[in-house]
Amino acid sequence: MPNQPELAEPVAPPEEFVDLVKDALEHLYDFPYLQRHPLGQKGLVTERSTELPGQRLREELLAAIESFSPKTGAPFRSPQARLYNLIRLRYVEAMTVQETAHELRISLRQVYRDLRRGEESVAAVLWARQANVETQPGPRAVQLSSIQAEMEQLEPRSRSIEVRALIQHAQTAVERLALQRAVDFHIQVPPEPVIVSTDPVVARQVLVNMLSRAVQQAQAGTLELILTADERQISIRLSYNPEAKATSQPAANHVVAELAERLGWQVRQEEQAGIGRVVTLQISACGPTILVIDDNQGLVELLNRYLSGHACRVVAAASGQEGLQLAQQVMPDAIVLDIMMPEMDGWELLQRLRSYQSLAKTPVIICSVFNDPELAYSLGASLFLAKPVSRDNVLTALRKVGVV
């Protein structure tokens, strides 16, 4: 019988590459760090020109982890599932080594040994993919636009901010310019807070630049700004009489338009008889609002990813006190609450939430490593989820409380 050709063994990644992967995993939620990471500059993350290297690198790391997820419904602590769950708990869920060992019921020594095997497995997936990318024809380098290059320096992380404060910041920034051009502001905002979850750095620049361009285009006189908000949409309306030379100029240049698009905001311009130019910035208030109260930013990132495509707005609070204040301001459709937090823990916060008439019926989902659902329910929790959570767990829980 003729000799059969042997299949080539996958080439193991070099040790230094494994160390780079380990370093990237340890900074999975540190976006500025990933932006500068060598793996982001090696051609590994150059396929999608619309994504920054840090974003793409994070996606590649998560995809590599998921590639060795057990597909057979293996029990959580079974040998077949242990390596995957170990990596996921340690890096995706951002648990400590000690917490991971406790969750999997294995020794610290075993955790450290298996972690290295897991890191090598993730590195092998990325190494193979990099080899594949390097053999593809055509240019590999992606030329970022100037605005994308600027965005590389920013951390695109959403948090809850007050729109009235954004408007005040923009007004303060252009006050001197408005004075020089004899433009007066007439600003109307609602008395109650208007909260939106967005990237505050980008949002500030959108508003400052739009207001600045409006001032520069306007005739001497009054520039009116009206903020309105309902359950579905937030609207910022600018109206003014443009100078003759500005009638052909857009209210938002390509930079502002690209930044607004990045946030999911829409800019519309029209000319109205008797009013002049009307520029409207529309901000979607999304569907259900979910308040996540957890001092671990990793859970917020996780829920944002899990809920993408479900038109949900995820609002984050990093402490019990902040969570209590935000809950009263945004009146969320559901609250996901951690237990182990400094100063005010989740048990105390749950009791305080239930003491407010306006929040007494708001669904509260306890999400904790402390597996004590009976205590949670006795204090008024709607559901209990034990960490680590999966996408299916989260969506099922939110469906049960009628949110998605």
N, C-alpha and C positions, 0 to 999 in steps of 0.2 A: 504494500500500500504506500503510495507516495506520501512523503512528509507534508503535513498540513502547515501552512504558514502560521506562525505564532502571532497572536494579537499583541500589539504594542501596549506595554504597561503605561498608565498615565504617569507623566513626569511629575515627580514630587517637587513642590516649590522649594526654593532655597530658604535656609533658616532666616535670612534677613527679611525675606518677603513675609514669612509667617509672623515675624516680630512686628512688621508694619501693619499687618492685618489686626493683630492683637491690640496694637496701639489705637487703631481706628475704632475698633469695637469698644474700647474703654472710653472713647470720646464720642459715642454714637449720637448723643443729643447735644453736643457742643458744636454748633454749626460753624462759627468762625474758625475753630480748630480744623474741622474737616475741609473747609475751604482752602486751607494752606497745606493740607496733608499731601505727602508725596504720592500716595495712591491716586489722588485726584488729578495729578499732572502726568501720569504714565500712559495716557491713552486708554485707560480702563473705563473712563467715564465720559467719553467724548461723543457718544452717539446722538444725544438729544440736545440740539443747540438751544432749545427753549429752557433748559434746566441748567442751573449752576453746578459746578463740580462737586460742591459739598452736598447738594441735594441728591445728585446722581450717585455719589459714593455711598451715602446712607442707604439708598434704595438697593444698590448692588449688595451691600452687606446683609440687609434684611432678606433679600431674595436668596442669597447663598445659604443663609441659616434655614430658610423654609425648604430649600431643595433636599435636605435630608430629614424632613419631618416624616415620622412613621405613617404609612398610608393604610395600615391594617387595623386601625382602631385599637392599637396596643394600649394597655393600661398605663396611666401616667408614670408610675414608678417602675415599670417593667424594664428589663435590660435593653429591649429594642427601642424604647422611647427615651431612655435616660440621657443619652448624649445630647439629643435635640433639646430636651427640656432643660438640661443644665445650661446650655448656651443661651437659651431663650430667657430663663430666669435671671441669669447673671448679667446679660448685656441688654436685652430688649426690655425686660421688666426692671432693670437697674437695681436688683437686689444685691445685698452684700454676699460675700462668700459664706459667711456664717448662716445667713437667712436661707441661702440656696441649699446648703447642707441639711438644714432643718427641714426644709420643704420636701426634699427628696429622700430624707431619712438615711443619709449616708455620711461617712466620716469626712472631716476636713481634708484629710490626706487623700481620700478618694476624689473629692471635688477638685483639688489642685491637679491631680493626675489626669482626670477626665477633661478638665478645662483645656489643658494643652492639646489633648487629642481633638477636642472640638474646634479649637482655634486652627489647628492644622487642617481639619476637614474644610472649614470655611475658606482658608487660604488656598487649598487645592482647587476648589470650585472657581475662585477668582483668578488663580494662575492659569487654569485651562481657558477661561474666558478671555483673559488678556492675550494669550497665544493666538486665539481665534481672531480677535480684533486686529492683531498685528499682521495676520495673513490676508486680511481683506484688502481688495484693490481700492485705489482712490485715496484722496487725502484724509488723514486722520485728525489733523488739528482742526479745532472749531474756533473760528474767529468770533469773539464776543463783540457785540455792539458796544458803543461807549456807555450806554445806560446799563447794559449787563455787567460791564466791568465795574461800574460804580456800585452796582448791587452786590457784587462779590464782597465788598467791604462791610455790608450790612448783615445783620442777623434777622432773617425773615421769620420772626416768631410772633404770633398773634397774642394779644392779651386784651383785657377789657379796658376800654378808655371812654371817657365822656366826650361826646361830640361838641358840646358847648365849650368845653375847655380847648378843644382843637381850634374852634372858631376864634376864641379869645387870643390864642397863641398867634394865629395868622394875622388877626387885626393888629396886634402889637408889633408884629414884624414889619408891616407895611404902613404904619401910622405916619412916619416921617415922609415917606414917598407921597402918601395921600395929601399931607399938609402942603408939600411943595407944589402939587398939582391942583390944589383947591378942591379936593374931593372929600365930601363928608360921608360918614357911614351912618346908615339907618339900619340897625340890626334888631331882628325879632327872633327870639328863641322861646321855647316853652319853659314854664317855671320848673317842671320836674326834670330829673336827669334823663339824658338820652344816651344809652350805653350801646356800644358796638364792639364786637370782637374783631380786631384787625391789627396790622403791623403799625405801631404808633409812629415809627420813624418815617416810613413811606407816607402814611396818612398826613402827617404834618407838612411834608414837602408838597403833596398834591394841593392842599388847601392854601398854603402860603403862595405857591406859584400861580394858582388860579386867581387868587385875590390880587396879587401883584399885577398880573396881566390885565385884569379888569380895570384897576386903577390907572394903568398906563394907557389904556384904550379909551377911557371915559372922558367926556367933556367935564369942565368944572361944574360942580353941582353935587347931587346926591347919588350915592350908590347904595342900593337896598339889598340886604341879605336876609332871607327868611328861612329858618330851620323848622321843618315839620316832621313828625314821626307818627307812625301807626304800627300795628303788629307786624305788618309785612314789609314796610319800606320806610327808609329815612331819606329825606330830600333836603338839599341845600340849594336855594334858588337865588341867583344873583341877577339883578336887573339894573341897567344904566343906559345912558345915551352915549353911543360911541362917537368919537371924533370922525370927521369925514375920511381921514387917511387910514382909519382903523376898520372901516366897514368891510374890507376884504380879508381882514386878519382873523384867524380862528381864536376863540377864547382860550383854548387849551392847545399848546404846541405838542409835537410828537412825544417829547419827553414826559410831559404831564399825562398825556393820553396813555402812554405805555405803563407809567406808574399806576394810574387809575385802573387800567386793565389788570395789572398784577394783583390788585386788591379785590378784583371782581366788581369794581364800581363802574358806572356808566356816566359819560359826560355828553350832554345834549345842548346844542346852541340853536337859537331861533331869533328872528326879528319879529317883533310884535308892534303893530300900529298903535301909536299913542303911549307906548311904554319904552320902546327902544330894543336893546339887545337883552335877551333873557338866556342865562346859562344855568342849567340845572345839573347838579351832581346827585345821582341816585345811588343809594347804598341799600343793598338788600338786607333786611332784618332777618332773613332766612325763615325757616319754619320753626320747629321746636327749639327752645333754648335749654341747654343742659349745663348746669353749673357743676364743675368738678372742684371739690375742695380736698386738696392733697398737697403736701409739701414736697412731693416728688414730681418734678417736671416731666419725668419719663411717662407717667400715666396720662398726663394731658396730651403729650405727643401721640401716645398709643390710641387714645380715644378719638383724637382728630383723624388719625389714619383709618380707624375702624368705621367712623361715621361719614367718611368721604362718600359722596354720592347719595346721602340721605337728607340733604338740605337742612342739616342741623347746625346750630350755632353753639360751639363749645366755649364757655366762659370759665376762666380758671381763677382760683384763689389759692394762695400758698399757705394760708393759716386759717385757724378757726375764726378769729375775729374778722379778718378780711372776708371770709366766706359768709359770715352772718350779715355783714353790711351789704355785700353784693346780692345776697338772696333777697333782701328787702328792696333793693334798687331795681334789679332786673326781673324779679318775679319769674323765676325759671319754670319750665314745664316739668323738669325733673332735676334732682340733685344726686350726684355720685359722691359719696363721702368716705374718706379714709378715717381710720381710728387713731393711729399713732401719729400725733402731731404735737409740737411743742406748745406750751402755755394752755391752750384750750383743746382738749382731745375730742375725738369724734363723738364719744358718748355724751359728753357735756353739751356739745354743739347740737346734737340731735334733739336733746331735751329742750334746748333753748329755741330751736327752730319750731318745735311743736307748740311752744308757748305763745307764738304769734298767730293770731286768728287768720291773717292773710296767708300764712305758710302752713297752717295746720293740715291741709289736705294735699300739699305738694308731695309727689312721690319722692321718697328718699331711698336710694339704693346704697347700702353699706358695702364697701369694697375693701377688704382687709385681709391681712395674713392671720389675724386672730379669728379662728373658726368658731364663732359663738353666735349663730343665728338666733337662738332663743332669746338671748339678752337683747339683740338688735330689735327683734319684733316686740319685745316687752316695752321698749322705749319708743316705739312708734315707727320703726323702719318699715318700708313697703316690701323690700326684697333684700336678700343678702347674697353677695358674691364673694367667694373666697379667692384671694390672689394665689397664683397668677391667673389673670383673666384671659379669655380668648375672644376673638371677634364674635363668634357665635353666642358665647355667654352674654356678652354685652348687648347684642342686638335682641336676643331673646328676652332679656330682662327689660329692656326699653319697650319692647312690644307688649309685654305683660302689663306694664303700667300705662300703656296707651300713648306712648310718645312717638314711636316710629311705625 
